[in-house]
Amino acid sequence: MRLIIIGAALAALSLTGCTKERIVYRDRVVEKKVPVTVPCMGTAPDPVTALRETYGRDEWDALSTDQRANLIAANALAWRIFGWQATDQSAGCQ
């Protein structure tokens, strides 16, 4: 076992002296982007009013199915826009 280890060490030492060229490492400029926290960019957006608060039960019942579907879709879009604005406003907050 010792003979194998000694043989491997001798082979490694003999291979290291075979090259005549030197390896030269040169300095080069590398750009690294580092995330930096910044203060909040603004205030929170106005919250979306729930349909329950906008329309009373009698008004809601008087609407057709298509009208209700359009109102629900518009409200969902308003919530989505609210989420995008809240994300943008709170980006970088500490």
C-alpha positions in Angstrom: 0.0 0.0 0.0 2.8 2.4 0.9 4.5 1.6 -2.4 1.4 2.6 -4.4 1.2 5.9 -2.5 4.9 6.7 -2.9 4.7 5.8 -6.6 1.7 8.1 -7.1 3.5 10.9 -5.3 6.6 10.5 -7.4 4.6 10.4 -10.6 2.8 13.7 -9.6 6.1 15.4 -8.7 7.7 14.3 -12.0 4.7 15.7 -14.0 4.8 19.1 -12.3 8.3 19.8 -13.6 7.5 19.0 -17.3 6.2 22.4 -18.3 8.6 25.2 -19.2 5.9 27.9 -19.6 4.9 30.0 -16.7 1.3 30.7 -16.1 0.7 34.4 -15.8 -2.4 35.7 -14.3 -3.4 39.2 -15.5 -5.6 41.6 -13.7 -8.8 42.4 -15.5 -11.8 44.6 -14.6 -14.9 42.7 -13.8 -18.2 44.4 -13.2 -20.3 42.9 -10.3 -23.8 44.0 -9.6 -24.6 44.2 -5.9 -28.2 44.7 -4.7 -28.5 47.8 -2.5 -31.5 48.6 -0.4 -33.0 52.0 -0.9 -35.7 53.8 0.9 -39.3 53.3 -0.3 -40.2 55.1 -3.5 -43.6 56.4 -2.6 -46.8 55.9 -0.7 -49.1 52.9 -1.0 -51.7 53.0 -3.8 -55.4 53.6 -3.0 -57.1 50.3 -2.1 -59.8 48.9 -4.4 -63.3 49.3 -3.2 -65.1 45.9 -2.8 -68.1 45.3 -4.9 -70.1 44.6 -1.7 -69.5 48.2 -0.6 -70.1 49.7 -4.0 -73.5 48.0 -4.8 -76.2 47.2 -2.3 -77.9 43.8 -2.3 -81.0 45.2 -4.2 -78.8 46.9 -6.8 -76.8 43.7 -7.3 -79.9 41.5 -7.7 -81.3 43.9 -10.3 -78.2 43.5 -12.5 -78.1 40.9 -15.3 -75.6 38.0 -15.3 -73.5 39.7 -18.0 -73.4 43.0 -16.0 -72.3 41.1 -12.9 -69.7 39.2 -14.8 -68.3 42.5 -16.3 -68.2 44.2 -12.9 -66.5 41.2 -11.3 -63.9 41.1 -14.1 -63.3 44.9 -13.8 -62.9 44.5 -10.0 -60.4 41.7 -10.5 -58.4 43.8 -12.9 -58.5 46.7 -10.4 -57.1 44.4 -7.7 -54.4 43.2 -10.1 -53.4 46.7 -10.9 -53.4 47.5 -7.2 -51.0 44.6 -6.6 -48.6 45.8 -9.4 -48.7 49.3 -8.0 -48.1 48.1 -4.4 -45.2 46.0 -5.6 -43.6 48.9 -7.5 -44.1 51.3 -4.6 -42.7 48.9 -2.0 -39.7 47.7 -4.1 -36.5 48.4 -2.2 -38.2 49.1 1.1 -36.1 48.2 4.1 
